[in-house]
Amino acid sequence: MSDSDLGMMNAQCLRELFESREASPLEVARAALERIDRYNDKVNAYVHVDREGAQAAAHASARRWG
């Protein structure tokens, strides 16, 4: 599964991938940050991106998923 696919999935699909261990919250956070990097210059949707906070939250979520 590519990171771009993960960046386009809804929460229900992501939950199913987490449960089956086909993807992790860390991979999804990375995909989201990569999409921001790729498109934000064109759409100017974000003023500030808290990369460290996003990664810390993804690590905490990954621990909860096991």
C-alpha positions in Angstrom: 0.0 0.0 0.0 1.4 3.4 -0.9 1.5 6.4 1.4 -0.7 8.3 -1.0 -3.4 5.6 -0.7 -3.3 6.0 3.1 -3.6 9.8 2.8 -6.9 9.4 1.0 -8.6 6.8 3.2 -11.5 7.5 5.6 -11.3 6.7 9.3 -13.3 3.4 9.0 -10.9 2.1 6.3 -7.9 3.1 8.4 -9.3 1.4 11.5 -9.7 -1.8 9.5 -6.1 -1.6 8.4 -4.9 -0.9 11.9 -6.8 -3.9 13.2 -5.4 -6.2 10.5 -1.9 -4.7 11.0 -1.7 -3.8 7.3 -0.9 -0.2 8.2 0.0 1.7 11.3 -0.8 5.2 12.7 2.8 6.1 12.1 2.5 5.3 8.4 -0.8 7.3 8.1 0.8 10.3 9.9 3.8 10.2 7.5 1.4 10.0 4.5 -0.6 13.0 5.8 2.6 15.1 6.3 3.9 14.1 2.9 0.6 15.2 1.3 0.9 18.6 3.1 4.4 18.9 1.8 3.3 18.1 -1.7 0.3 20.3 -2.0 0.4 23.1 0.6 2.4 25.5 -1.7 -0.4 25.3 -4.2 -3.4 25.4 -1.9 -2.0 27.3 1.1 -4.2 25.4 3.5 -1.8 25.3 6.5 -0.1 28.2 8.2 1.7 25.9 10.7 2.2 22.2 10.8 3.2 20.6 14.1 5.2 17.7 12.7 6.6 16.7 16.1 3.1 16.8 17.7 1.7 14.7 14.9 4.4 12.2 15.1 4.1 12.0 18.9 0.3 11.4 18.6 0.9 8.7 16.0 3.4 7.0 18.3 0.9 7.1 21.1 -1.8 5.7 18.9 0.4 2.9 17.6 1.1 1.9 21.2 -2.6 1.7 21.9 -3.2 -0.4 18.8 -0.4 -2.8 20.0 
